[in-house]
Amino acid sequence: MHIVINSLRIEEVPFLPYMDRPADTKVGCKHRCTDAALRYFKSEVMEMCHREGLYQIDLLNGSKNRVTDREYWAQKKGQAALDKQNAPMIADSITPRQTKFETNKEKLRQTLRKALATAASFDEFSSLLLQEGVTVKESRGRLSYLTPDRTKPITARKLGDDFDRAAVFAVLEQNAARAAEAPARSPDPPRTIKDRLQVARAEIAAPKQDGVQRLVDIEQKMAEGKGRGYERWAKIHNLKQAAKTLSVYQQYGFTSPEQLEAAVDTAYQKMRQTSGELKALETKLQGKKKLQRQVLAYAQTKAARDGLRAQKSEKARAAYRQAHESDFIIADAAARYFKAHGITKLPARKALQAEIEQLISEKDGLYNTYHEQKQRFKELQTVKRNIDQILRRDEPHRRKEQSHER
């Protein structure tokens, strides 16, 4: 995503929230790329992405996990190579040891999060990382991390905002405060298998790029006229997806189809609840934006309103009002809007813009939460459909075996 800004204005524009002088609206004047202007452009880009239904990171508050274009394509190519490598094993009904490819940066992020989860001081944080072969360095108030396979450290900026100095020290302070408040007790025993399984389930709940897909009804497709080539592909596809389905089913810890169905219903309810919150936030945001447009329009007519008050006679005021009729139509419409909504004191433009940006940021987080919940619901729904199809396919074989036993 790129924001391209022309250096000179090619036409006159209305007064926008980030502007603070008359020259900012006039044709031929140079554009001033201020911090307020960039924040306004970022918020508009985020709104545009939300309007088009695109997955959008929070441009206003940075990214917890910052994935560069190079890392994105490295993950895609690595996943494709891993799928190709696992294909013969899946065809032989063997579950591969690794099904999701992770870049070196992603592995480093997981190592850092694991250390941050337990460390209570920077020295302890550095020691835990050193045990994993990672060296943390601090220079000019910034952190960088050196892994054994590299000669140049990776800066926190390239990993995400969760790993910069301020975020790391904030987490360490929280861990230290929590440890100080906790009562003295004997050291915890080693983590059990159950604890490790719970952590694994939490990781599984995150959206996946290589999610499970629906099984193909081969008999139905062949009845529709598909050829032998499609049948061979469908058999391999079903073997792969059946292995993934059973893997996900076990990793979530389901012990019966009823538990899976309950999990699907719960995921659907959470998705619907978040959708309702998102719509309410969208309504509030649109109201604030409409108020902002009215405030800006009313502020543009200030010169005309001041000129009307300067007129001495009723005749002069009528003539002045007629000469500036368009300005007073806009001012009267804004005044009616303020009266209808019970607004007696107009909010400051900068404060209103900051409130809108905050709402956009909240909407972005809620939208991404909804996106993840929707992915989780679809995954569980696909697993349920596949399990149902597998059980239906195995049912005739079970009945046949029972008849032979009799």
C-alpha positions as CSV (number, residue, x, y, z in Angstrom):
1,M,0.0,0.0,0.0
2,H,1.4,3.3,-1.0
3,I,0.2,6.9,-0.5
4,V,1.3,9.2,-3.4
5,I,1.1,12.9,-2.7
6,N,1.5,15.6,-5.4
7,S,3.7,18.5,-4.3
8,L,1.4,21.2,-5.7
9,R,-2.4,21.4,-5.6
10,I,-3.9,21.2,-9.1
11,E,-7.3,22.4,-7.9
12,E,-8.9,24.2,-5.0
13,V,-10.1,21.8,-2.3
14,P,-12.4,22.2,0.8
15,F,-10.9,22.9,4.2
16,L,-10.0,19.5,5.7
17,P,-9.3,18.5,9.3
18,Y,-5.5,18.4,9.0
19,M,-5.3,22.0,7.5
20,D,-4.6,25.0,9.6
21,R,-4.1,27.9,7.2
22,P,-6.0,29.3,4.2
23,A,-3.2,28.5,1.7
24,D,-3.7,24.8,2.3
25,T,-6.9,24.8,0.2
26,K,-5.8,27.0,-2.8
27,V,-4.8,25.9,-6.2
28,G,-1.1,26.2,-7.0
29,C,0.0,26.2,-3.4
30,K,2.5,23.7,-2.2
31,H,1.2,20.8,0.0
32,R,2.6,20.7,3.5
33,C,3.2,17.1,4.5
34,T,2.6,17.4,8.3
35,D,2.2,14.7,10.8
36,A,-1.5,15.6,11.1
37,A,-1.9,15.2,7.3
38,L,-0.2,11.8,7.2
39,R,-2.4,10.6,10.1
40,Y,-5.5,11.8,8.2
41,F,-4.4,10.0,5.0
42,K,-3.7,6.8,6.9
43,S,-7.1,6.9,8.6
44,E,-8.8,7.5,5.2
45,V,-6.8,4.6,3.7
46,M,-7.9,2.3,6.6
47,E,-11.5,3.4,6.1
48,M,-11.3,2.7,2.3
49,C,-9.9,-0.8,3.0
50,H,-12.7,-1.6,5.6
51,R,-15.3,-0.3,3.1
52,E,-14.0,-2.7,0.4
53,G,-13.8,-5.6,2.9
54,L,-10.0,-5.9,2.9
55,Y,-7.9,-7.2,5.8
56,Q,-6.2,-4.0,7.1
57,I,-3.4,-3.6,9.7
58,D,-3.6,-0.6,12.1
59,L,-1.6,2.1,10.2
60,L,-2.1,4.6,13.1
61,N,-0.6,2.5,15.9
62,G,1.9,0.3,14.1
63,S,1.9,-3.5,13.9
64,K,2.7,-6.0,16.6
65,N,4.1,-8.4,14.0
66,R,5.6,-6.5,11.1
67,V,5.9,-8.8,8.0
68,T,7.9,-7.4,5.2
69,D,7.2,-8.2,1.5
70,R,10.3,-10.4,1.3
71,E,9.2,-12.4,4.4
72,Y,5.7,-12.8,3.1
73,W,6.9,-14.3,-0.2
74,A,9.5,-16.4,1.6
75,Q,6.7,-17.9,3.7
76,K,4.6,-18.6,0.6
77,K,7.4,-20.3,-1.3
78,G,8.5,-22.3,1.8
79,Q,4.9,-23.4,2.4
80,A,4.5,-24.5,-1.3
81,A,7.8,-26.5,-1.1
82,L,6.8,-28.1,2.2
83,D,3.4,-29.1,0.8
84,K,5.2,-30.7,-2.2
85,Q,7.5,-32.5,0.1
86,N,4.6,-33.8,2.3
87,A,2.4,-34.9,-0.6
88,P,3.9,-38.5,-1.0
89,M,3.5,-39.0,2.8
90,I,-0.1,-37.8,2.8
91,A,-0.9,-40.0,-0.2
92,D,0.4,-43.0,1.8
93,S,-1.8,-42.0,4.8
94,I,1.2,-40.9,6.8
95,T,0.8,-37.7,8.9
96,P,3.8,-35.4,8.2
97,R,5.8,-34.1,11.2
98,Q,5.6,-30.5,9.9
99,T,2.7,-29.0,7.9
100,K,3.2,-25.3,8.4
101,F,6.3,-23.5,7.2
102,E,7.8,-20.8,9.4
103,T,10.3,-18.2,8.4
104,N,13.4,-17.5,10.5
105,K,11.9,-14.2,11.7
106,E,8.7,-15.9,12.8
107,K,10.8,-18.5,14.8
108,L,12.7,-15.6,16.3
109,R,9.4,-13.9,17.3
110,Q,8.2,-17.1,19.0
111,T,11.5,-17.3,20.9
112,L,11.2,-13.7,22.1
113,R,7.6,-14.2,23.2
114,K,8.5,-17.3,25.1
115,A,11.3,-15.4,26.9
116,L,9.0,-12.4,27.6
117,A,6.4,-14.6,29.1
118,T,8.7,-15.5,32.1
119,A,11.4,-12.9,32.4
120,A,11.1,-10.2,35.1
121,S,14.2,-8.2,34.2
122,F,16.3,-7.3,31.2
123,D,19.2,-9.4,32.4
124,E,16.9,-12.5,32.8
125,F,15.4,-11.8,29.4
126,S,18.9,-11.6,27.8
127,S,19.9,-14.8,29.6
128,L,16.9,-16.8,28.4
129,L,17.5,-15.7,24.8
130,L,21.2,-16.6,25.1
131,Q,20.2,-20.1,26.0
132,E,18.4,-20.3,22.7
133,G,21.4,-18.9,20.9
134,V,20.0,-15.4,20.4
135,T,21.9,-12.3,21.5
136,V,20.0,-9.1,22.3
137,K,21.8,-5.8,21.9
138,E,20.7,-2.3,22.9
139,S,22.0,0.7,21.0
140,R,20.8,4.3,21.1
141,G,17.6,3.3,22.8
142,R,16.8,0.5,20.3
143,L,16.9,-3.2,20.5
144,S,18.2,-5.7,18.0
145,Y,18.5,-9.5,18.0
146,L,21.3,-11.6,16.6
147,T,20.6,-15.3,15.7
148,P,23.3,-17.9,15.3
149,D,22.8,-18.2,11.6
150,R,23.3,-14.5,10.9
151,T,26.2,-12.0,11.0
152,K,24.0,-8.9,11.1
153,P,21.4,-8.4,13.9
154,I,17.7,-8.0,13.1
155,T,16.2,-4.8,14.4
156,A,13.0,-4.7,16.5
157,R,11.4,-2.5,13.9
158,K,11.6,-5.3,11.3
159,L,10.0,-7.8,13.7
160,G,7.1,-5.7,15.1
161,D,6.2,-3.1,17.8
162,D,5.9,-5.9,20.4
163,F,9.7,-6.3,20.4
164,D,11.0,-2.7,20.6
165,R,12.6,-1.3,23.8
166,A,9.5,0.4,25.2
167,A,7.2,-2.7,24.7
168,V,9.8,-5.1,26.0
169,F,10.5,-3.1,29.2
170,A,6.8,-2.6,29.8
171,V,6.2,-6.4,29.7
172,L,9.2,-7.0,32.0
173,E,7.9,-4.4,34.5
174,Q,4.5,-6.1,34.5
175,N,6.1,-9.5,35.1
176,A,8.2,-8.1,38.0
177,A,5.2,-6.5,39.6
178,R,3.2,-9.7,39.2
179,A,6.0,-11.7,40.8
180,A,6.3,-9.2,43.7
181,E,2.5,-9.4,44.4
182,A,2.4,-13.2,44.2
183,P,2.8,-15.0,47.6
184,A,5.9,-16.9,48.4
185,R,5.6,-20.6,47.5
186,S,7.7,-23.5,46.5
187,P,9.0,-23.7,42.9
188,D,6.5,-24.9,40.3
189,P,7.0,-28.5,39.2
190,P,7.9,-29.0,35.5
191,R,5.1,-28.3,33.1
192,T,2.8,-31.3,32.4
193,I,1.8,-32.7,29.1
194,K,-1.7,-31.3,29.7
195,D,-0.3,-27.7,30.1
196,R,1.7,-28.1,26.9
197,L,-1.4,-29.3,25.1
198,Q,-3.3,-26.2,26.2
199,V,-0.6,-24.0,24.8
200,A,-0.6,-25.9,21.6
201,R,-4.4,-25.5,21.3
202,A,-4.1,-21.7,21.8
203,E,-1.6,-21.6,18.9
204,I,-3.9,-23.8,16.8
205,A,-6.7,-21.2,17.4
206,A,-4.8,-18.6,15.3
207,P,-5.8,-18.3,11.7
208,K,-3.8,-20.5,9.3
209,Q,-2.8,-20.0,5.7
210,D,-2.8,-23.8,5.0
211,G,-6.2,-24.5,6.5
212,V,-8.2,-27.6,6.0
213,Q,-10.5,-27.8,2.9
214,R,-13.7,-29.7,2.2
215,L,-13.6,-33.3,1.0
216,V,-14.8,-33.9,-2.5
217,D,-17.8,-36.2,-3.1
218,I,-16.2,-38.3,-5.8
219,E,-19.3,-40.4,-6.6
220,Q,-21.4,-37.3,-7.2
221,K,-18.7,-35.7,-9.3
222,M,-18.2,-38.8,-11.4
223,A,-22.0,-39.0,-11.9
224,E,-21.9,-35.4,-13.2
225,G,-19.4,-36.5,-16.0
226,K,-16.0,-35.9,-14.5
227,G,-13.1,-38.0,-16.0
228,R,-10.5,-40.4,-14.6
229,G,-8.0,-37.6,-14.2
230,Y,-10.3,-35.7,-11.9
231,E,-11.0,-38.9,-10.0
232,R,-7.3,-39.5,-9.3
233,W,-6.8,-35.9,-8.2
234,A,-9.9,-36.1,-6.0
235,K,-8.6,-39.2,-4.2
236,I,-5.3,-37.6,-3.4
237,H,-7.1,-34.4,-2.4
238,N,-9.4,-36.3,0.0
239,L,-6.5,-38.2,1.5
240,K,-4.7,-34.9,2.2
241,Q,-7.7,-33.2,3.6
242,A,-8.8,-36.2,5.7
243,A,-5.3,-36.2,7.3
244,K,-5.6,-32.5,8.0
245,T,-9.1,-32.9,9.3
246,L,-8.2,-35.6,11.8
247,S,-5.1,-33.7,12.8
248,V,-7.1,-30.5,13.6
249,Y,-9.8,-32.6,15.3
250,Q,-7.2,-34.1,17.6
251,Q,-5.3,-30.9,18.2
252,Y,-8.4,-29.1,19.3
253,G,-8.9,-31.9,21.8
254,F,-12.4,-33.0,20.6
255,T,-13.4,-36.5,21.8
256,S,-16.8,-36.7,20.1
257,P,-18.7,-35.1,17.1
258,E,-21.0,-33.5,19.7
259,Q,-18.1,-31.5,21.1
260,L,-17.1,-30.4,17.7
261,E,-20.7,-29.3,16.9
262,A,-20.8,-27.3,20.2
263,A,-17.5,-25.6,19.3
264,V,-18.9,-24.7,15.9
265,D,-22.0,-23.1,17.5
266,T,-19.8,-21.2,20.0
267,A,-17.6,-19.9,17.3
268,Y,-20.6,-18.7,15.3
269,Q,-22.1,-16.9,18.3
270,K,-18.8,-15.1,19.0
271,M,-18.5,-14.1,15.3
272,R,-22.1,-12.7,15.4
273,Q,-21.4,-10.8,18.6
274,T,-18.3,-9.2,17.2
275,S,-20.2,-8.4,14.0
276,G,-22.8,-6.6,16.1
277,E,-20.2,-4.6,17.9
278,L,-18.5,-3.7,14.6
279,K,-21.8,-2.4,13.2
280,A,-22.4,-0.3,16.3
281,L,-18.9,1.2,16.1
282,E,-19.4,1.8,12.4
283,T,-22.6,3.8,13.1
284,K,-20.9,5.8,15.8
285,L,-18.0,6.5,13.5
286,Q,-20.2,7.7,10.7
287,G,-22.0,10.0,13.1
288,K,-18.7,11.5,14.2
289,K,-17.6,12.0,10.5
290,K,-20.9,13.7,9.7
291,L,-20.5,16.0,12.7
292,Q,-16.9,16.7,11.5
293,R,-18.2,17.7,8.0
294,Q,-20.8,20.0,9.5
295,V,-18.2,21.6,11.8
296,L,-15.8,22.2,8.9
297,A,-18.5,23.6,6.7
298,Y,-19.7,25.9,9.5
299,A,-16.1,27.1,10.1
300,Q,-15.7,27.9,6.4
301,T,-18.6,30.4,6.6
302,K,-17.1,32.3,9.6
303,A,-15.9,35.2,7.4
304,A,-19.4,35.6,5.9
305,R,-21.1,35.4,9.3
306,D,-18.6,38.0,10.8
307,G,-19.3,40.3,7.8
308,L,-23.0,40.1,8.4
309,R,-22.7,41.2,12.0
310,A,-20.6,44.1,10.9
311,Q,-23.5,45.5,8.8
312,K,-25.2,48.5,10.5
313,S,-28.7,48.5,8.9
314,E,-31.3,45.9,8.1
315,K,-31.2,46.8,4.5
316,A,-27.4,46.4,4.4
317,R,-27.7,43.0,6.1
318,A,-30.3,41.8,3.6
319,A,-28.1,42.9,0.7
320,Y,-25.0,41.3,2.3
321,R,-26.9,38.1,3.0
322,Q,-28.1,38.0,-0.6
323,A,-24.6,38.5,-2.0
324,H,-23.2,35.6,0.2
325,E,-26.3,33.4,-0.2
326,S,-24.4,30.2,-0.7
327,D,-22.4,30.6,2.5
328,F,-25.5,31.3,4.6
329,I,-27.3,28.2,3.1
330,I,-24.4,26.1,4.3
331,A,-24.2,27.8,7.7
332,D,-28.0,27.5,8.2
333,A,-27.9,23.8,7.3
334,A,-25.1,23.2,9.8
335,A,-26.9,25.2,12.5
336,R,-30.1,23.0,12.0
337,Y,-27.9,19.9,12.3
338,F,-26.4,21.1,15.6
339,K,-29.8,22.0,17.0
340,A,-31.4,18.6,15.9
341,H,-28.6,16.8,17.7
342,G,-28.6,19.0,20.8
343,I,-25.1,20.4,20.2
344,T,-24.7,23.7,22.0
345,K,-20.9,23.9,21.9
346,L,-19.0,22.9,18.9
347,P,-16.1,20.4,19.5
348,A,-12.5,21.5,18.7
349,R,-11.5,20.2,15.2
350,K,-8.3,18.6,16.4
351,A,-10.0,16.9,19.2
352,L,-12.8,15.6,16.9
353,Q,-10.2,14.3,14.4
354,A,-8.3,12.6,17.2
355,E,-11.6,10.9,18.3
356,I,-12.3,9.8,14.8
357,E,-8.8,8.3,14.5
358,Q,-9.3,6.5,17.8
359,L,-12.6,5.0,16.6
360,I,-11.0,4.0,13.3
361,S,-8.2,2.3,15.3
362,E,-10.8,0.5,17.5
363,K,-12.7,-0.5,14.4
364,D,-9.5,-1.9,12.8
365,G,-8.8,-4.1,15.8
366,L,-12.4,-5.3,16.0
367,Y,-12.5,-5.9,12.3
368,N,-9.3,-8.0,12.4
369,T,-10.8,-9.9,15.5
370,Y,-13.9,-10.6,13.4
371,H,-11.7,-11.7,10.5
372,E,-9.9,-14.2,12.8
373,Q,-13.2,-15.4,14.3
374,K,-14.7,-15.9,10.9
375,Q,-11.7,-18.0,9.8
376,R,-11.9,-20.1,12.9
377,F,-15.6,-20.7,12.4
378,K,-15.1,-21.6,8.7
379,E,-12.3,-24.0,9.7
380,L,-14.4,-25.7,12.4
381,Q,-17.4,-25.8,10.0
382,T,-15.2,-27.5,7.4
383,V,-13.8,-30.0,9.9
384,K,-17.4,-30.8,11.0
385,R,-18.5,-31.4,7.4
386,N,-15.5,-33.5,6.6
387,I,-16.0,-35.6,9.8
388,D,-19.7,-36.1,8.9
389,Q,-18.7,-37.1,5.4
390,I,-16.0,-39.6,6.7
391,L,-18.6,-41.1,9.1
392,R,-21.2,-41.4,6.3
393,R,-18.6,-43.1,4.1
394,D,-17.5,-45.5,6.8
395,E,-21.1,-46.4,7.8
396,P,-21.8,-48.9,4.9
397,H,-18.5,-50.6,5.6
398,R,-19.4,-51.0,9.3
399,R,-22.8,-52.4,8.4
400,K,-21.2,-54.8,6.0
401,E,-18.8,-56.0,8.6
402,Q,-21.6,-56.5,11.1
403,S,-23.6,-58.5,8.6
404,H,-20.6,-60.8,8.0
405,E,-20.1,-61.3,11.7
406,R,-23.8,-62.5,12.0
